[in-house]
Amino acid sequence: MQNVTQEILNKIKNPIQLPANSSTPIAVAGIHGPDPEEGQPTPITYPIGNFIKNGTLTVRYEDYSYNLSLTMLRAVRTALPNAPFMPESVITISIAFGDANNPIPLCRTYIDEINDDEDSETFTITATGAISHYLKTSHCGEMTKLTGLSHEVLTEIMDHAGVKTYEFREGTYLWTYTFKMEDTCYTAVEEVCKQFPRGGEQRDQPGFGIMETPTGNVFVGYWRHRQEILPWGAYAFSDGRDVFTKSTRISNDACYSKIIATGKDVAGLDLEPIVLDVTNFRGVTAPPNKIFFAVFNGSTNQENLQDWATVVLSELSNAGITKEFTGPIRPQLTVGDVAVITDDPDNWVMPNVPTEDFINSAYAITSITHHFGEDGFSTDFSADSSGVMSLVTGWTSTLRAMGYNRHQNLVDLINKIADQISTENQNEHDPATVQFETYDPDDGHGINPKPAEKNILNFTLMPWDYQQMVYNQDGTPIV
């Protein structure tokens, strides 16, 4: 959630948004040419907010994709004849209240397409954020191998894709990353993230992820660092007073009664399955044996399989309820926030540490759509009853799954695999046997040869060897 002052927050929450109380929303928008190369002058920004008939910005949590659609009044072409309405130009959108001071940013996007039939009073623009516009459409090509610290490698990927606004923490882990020519730059970033699945001094914190802020800054790093830049927040509101419309979908399609997590160790042997009951606290039930089978992708051990299964359980708990809300514009909301429905939002206090009751009663905001312009201002958002634990802790089953493989000692793994294979072969073939051969003094070799069986290790003992084996040196028999 974006940080705003109490004064701005009071204007946002004012139920009567009128110019008289300086709380009417205003679209603050600008357009300028493509981002310049280093050392080049900054292009001129043209204000276009007064010419937006209606604008729609949709943001999804799953990949931080920003999708902007604008219907512009044709008058802007006369008022601002030099404004660069063309692909690759940058459009920024913010929302202010009462005046254009202290606007709250919504997005920084790059034009993909302009549709203009030249006979209409309006024309349309579609634009996307940096992750969608650059990282997901650019390919690695000849950039198939990069060696360096995490921030060095990520910088090369961003520059290769054409991303100009990004930020990383300085890394200390040197590694060589390999990519396929057909991989997108987004996939390349994901490969870097896989090398850092856990963080913190005790490696007990969630690892690397990708995000994009409303100001257009792409950040890749540990969850704790992402929280410094764009932390999750709780939006407390009354669904009877603070929204225009609401709808609820209740379905047990995604509800399960239990999960069974399975996996294999480094030698490929099956681990003991983990069976956990799924509790749906909000009245949505599932058949008693509707099972979610969670298969660990890769190798792990019993302890980590248990750990991973509990994270899968947290992602499935409370599933079944999806709520859709439309209310006054709330520019401070960001995907990844938590919605809390309460009758008294003004006096609601967020617990210092999210409790189990809070997690079980809150909703995960997974998508947001802002509407702005001459046609009005409003915010739609979808909130899901499951997934809150992942938002407030940063842990997902994907991150847990990567954690074990990344930090294994290669020598330990080789030794364990060798031990497993050796034991397996011995149990399967039982190769060690002892056979006694007859002694024939007329034979030049002293024994009568026998054809050897396959996969059998034969120990041939001569009579005198047998005698030495069963008697001590003093002649007494071995008991």
N, C-alpha and C positions, 0 to 999 in steps of 0.2 A: 504494500500500500504506500502511496506517495505521502510524504510528510507535508502537511499544510498547517498554517497558523490557526489559532483558535478563532481569530477574526474572520478568516476565509471560510473556516468550517461552519461558523454561524451563518454566513451568507449562503453556503451550499445547502444547509439544512433548513433554511427559512421556508416555511410552507407557502408564503406569498412572495414569489419572485417577481418584483416590480422595480422599475427604475427609481421609484420614490424611496425605497429602502436600500438602494444600491446593491441589490442582490439579483438583478436580472442577468442571466448568462449571456456571454458574448463569445463568438468564435473569433479567435485570433489566429490567422493563417498567413503563411508566407510562401513564396516560391522563388527559387533561384536556380541557376544553371548547375550542371554536374559538379560534384565536389572536386576542387582543384588538386593538382598534384602538389607535393611539398615544394614550397618556395614560390608558388604561383599566387596571384592576388585573389582575395576572397570575392566571389561574384556578388552582384547586387541582389538584395532580397526585395521582392515586390509584395506589398500587403494585399491579400485577396480575400480576407475574411468577410468583407461587406458584400462580396459578389457570390457567396455560396448560397444557392437556393436550398439545397439539402445535402448533407454529408452523412456518410455511414462509415464507422470504423469498427471492425470486428477483430477481436484478439482471442486466440486460443492458448490454453495453458500447455497443451501437450508438446508444442514446438515453438512457442512464443512467435507465432506468425501474425503479423499485422497486415490487414487487408482494408484499404481505403477506397471508397467510392464517392465521387463528388459530382453533383450537378451544378454547373456554374452558369451564372447569367452571362449572356453574350456581351453585355455592356462592359465587362472587364477587358475585352479586347480593344475597345475604344479608349477606355480610361487608362489602361496600362499596355500600350501597343508593343512595348519591348519585353514584356513578361515572357519568359521562355517556356511556353506550353509545348513541351516536346518530351519524348522518352528520355530517361536518365536524369531529368531535372528533379530537384528535391522539393518536396512539399512538407511543411511542418504545420501541425495543428495543435492549438492550445485552447483552453477555456478559461475565461476571466469572468469576474462577477462585478457588475457595476461600472467598471472601467477596464482598460487594457493593462493595468498594472498588476503585477504578481500573477501572471497566468499560470495555469496548471497544464503541463504538457500532456498531450494524448499520444502523439506519434511523430516520427520522422520517417517519411516514406519516399520512394523513388518511382517516378511515373513509368508505368508499363505500357499504357495505351490511352489514346485520346480518340473519342468518337464525336464527329461534328458534321451534321448534314448541311450546315450553313444556311438553312432556311428556318431553323427553329430559334427561339429566343434563348435556348440553353444548349450546352454541350456537356459531355460527361468525361470524366477522368477516372482511371483506375490506377492504383499505386500500391506497392507492397513495401514491407520493412526490409532491412538489410539481410536478415537470415533468409527470407524467402527470395528476395530479388537477386542476391549475389551468391551466398553460400550454397543454396540449393540448386542453382542453375549453372554454376561454374563447375568444370570438371578438372581433375588433377592433371590430365594430359601427361606431359613429360615430367611432371613433379611426382615421381614414384618413390622417392626415398629422401627422408629428411633426418638429420642427426642434430641433436642439440638439447638444451634445457626446454622445459615445456613452453615458457613464454617466447623463446626464440622460434620454436617450431610453429607455434600458433600465429606468430607475427608473419611468418613466411606464407602460411596458408591464407591469412586474411589479405595480405598484399596480392597474392596470386589470384584471389577471387575478386579483388577490387574494392573490398570493404575499407572505408577510410576512418570510421569511428569505432574504436574498440579499446579494450582495457584488460590487462591481465596482472596477476601478482607474479613477482619474480620467482622462478623455479630453481631448484637445486639438483634435480634428478636428470642425468644425461641418458638419452636413449635414442635408438635409431628406429624410425617409423617407416613402414613400407605401405604403399598404396597401389591400387590398380589404376591404370590410365582412365578407365571409365568411371571411377569413383567420383562422386561430387565432393566439393570442398566441405560440405556439411558432414558427409561420411568420414572425411579425413579428420575433422575435429572430433567426431565421436570416437575414432580410433585413439586419439590422444587421451580423451576422457577415460577410456578403459584402463589406462595405465595408472590412474589415480582414483581407485574406487573408495578409498578410506582416507581420512585426514585427522589432524589433531595430534597432540603429543602421544596419546595412547592409541592412536589410529582407531578411535571409537566414534568418529564423526563421519557424516556422509561425504562422498568424494566429489569429483569434478562433474560439472553440468554446463549446459549452454543456456544463455538467456539474453534477451534484448530488452532494454529499458524504454519507457515512453519517449525519452530524448534521442533514441536511435543508437545508443551505445551497446555494442555487443560485448558481453563479458563471458569468459570461460574460466572456471575455477572452482574451488571447494565451496560447499554449500554455506559454510560460515561466512565466507567472503561475499557470496551472492546476497546473503542476508544484510550485509553492511550496505550494499548498493540499493537493493530493492527488497526490503524485508516483507514477510507476510504480515497481514494485519487482520483484525476482526472488525467486520462491519455489522454493528448492532442496529436493527431497525424494527419497526412495527409493520407487520404485513397488513394491518388494517388502516394505518394512517400514512405510511411513507411510500406507498406504491400505488400506481394507477390500476394495474391489472396483475393477476397472479393465476397460476395454474399448477396443478400437481399431477404427476404421473406416478402411479404405484404399480409396480410389476415385479414378479418374482423371477423373471428371466435370468437376472444376474445374481440371484440369491442361491446359496448352497447351505446344506445342513452340516457338512464336514469337508475337510480337505485331506487329501493323502499326498504327501510330498515324497518323491522318490529321487534317488540319485546314485551315482557310482563313485568309487574311490579312484585314485590315480592308476590302479592296476586294472580298472574296468570291472571290478566286482561290485555287485549290488549291495547297497547299504540297507540297514533296517528302515522300512518305511515309517514316516512320521504321520500319525493320524491325529487331527485336531478338530474339535467341534466348532462350528461357526455360530455365533450368537447374533441374532438380529433383534436389536433392542427396541425397534420402533414398530413392532407388530407385524412386520412382513415375514411370513414363514415360507419354508420350502419343504418338499417331501423329505421324509426322514433319511432316505439314502440317495439324495441328490448330491453327488460327490464332485468336487473340483479336484482333478488330478494335476498336481503341480510337479513337473519334471525338471529337475535341475539341469541346466544346459552346461555341461562341462564336468570336471571332476571336483569332488569335495570330500569332507569327512563327516562323521556322524554328528559331531558337535555343531559344525557349520550348517549342516542340513537342517538341524533343529532350529537354529537361529534364523535361517532363511525362511523356513516354514512359518514362523511366527510373524514375519513381515508380510508374507502372502496373506496370512490370516487377517492382519490389520487392514489390508487393502480390500478384503472381501466383506469385512464386518459392516453391518448397517446398510448394506446395499438394498436397492429396491425403490428408493424414493428420489425423484428428480423434480425440482421446482423451477418454474420460469417466472421471472418478475419483470415488470416494466414500471419505472418510476421516474422521478425528476433526475436530471443528469447528475451523475456522481463521478466527476473526472478523477477523483483521488483513488478510485477502485482500480486494482490491477488483478489480472488472473493469478491464481495462487493464494488469494485472500480467502478468509473464512467468513461465511454469513451466519449471523446469530439472530434468530427471530425472537423478539421480546416485546412485552407490552409496555415497557418503560425504558426505551433506548437511551434517554438522556441521563438516567441514573445507573445504567449498566456498567459494571466494572470488569475489565478483563483480568482473569486470574494471572498472578505472576508466573506461575508454571501451569501450563494447560493440564487440567485434571481429566480423569477418565469420563466424568459426567459432562464436561465441556466438549470433549471429542465426540461423545455419543450423541450430543444434542445439536452440534454445529453442522454446517453444510460446506462442502468444498466448492468454491467458485471456479468453474472450469472454462467458461467463455463469457465475454462481455461484448456488447454492441452499444456504441454511443451514437446517438443521432443529434445533429446540430445544423444550424443554418436558419434561413428565413422561415422554413416550415416548422420549426420548433426544436426543443432540446429535451432529450430523454435518454435513459440508460436501460437497456435490457441486460439481464444476466441469468445464467443457468447455474443452479446449485445442486450438487449431488450429495446424497446422504452418506456415501462411502468416500474413502480417500482422504479424510481430514487428517488422520495420523501421518500420512506421507507429507502433507503440507506443513505441519507444525514441527516435524522432526527431520524432514529431509530424506528419510530412509525410504527406499523403494526396493521391491524384490529384485529388480535389475541390478541395483548397486550392491546389494548383499551377495548376489550370485557372482559378481565379478571379484568380490573381495578376496575369496580364498585362493583362486588361481594366481592372482597377481603377486602374492607375497610368499609363495612357496620357495624353499631352497632347492635348486636344481639337483644338487648331489643327493639330498634326502629323497627326492622323488625317484631318481634313478635307482637308488638302493632299494627303495620300497618295491618298485616294479620288479627288480631282479629277484627279490625274496619271494614275491607273490608268484612269479613264473616258475621259480625253482620248486616251491612247495607244490604248486599245481601239477607240475610234471611228475614229481615223485609220487604224489597220491594217485595219479592216473595210471602210471606205468609200473610202479613198484619195482624199479630196475635192479635193486641189489639182491643177489642170491649167492649162496656158497655151495659149490659142487666138489665132491671128492673124486679124483680120477684114479684108476687102477694103475699100479706100477708094473712095468714089464721091463726087466733088466736086459732082455734081448733087443729091445727097441732102442734105436740110436738116440732118441730124445728122452727116453725114460717114461713117457706117458702115451696113452692111446688117445689121439686127437678126436674131438667131437665137433660136429658143425655147430657154430654159435647161433643162438636165437637173436632175432632183431630186438633192439631196445633192452637187452639184458646184459648186465655187467657181471662177468664170471670171475670168481676167485678160485684158482686151481691150487690145491694144497697137495704137496707130495707127502708120502707116509711119514717121513721124518719131521716135516713141518707140523703135521698133525700131532705127532708124539710130543714135540716141544710145546705145543699149544695146550695140551691137556695135563702135562706134568710140570711141576716146579723143577728148578734146577737141582734141588736135592733129591729128586726122584719121587717125592710125595705127590699123589694125584691132587689136581685142583678141584675143590668141591664147589 
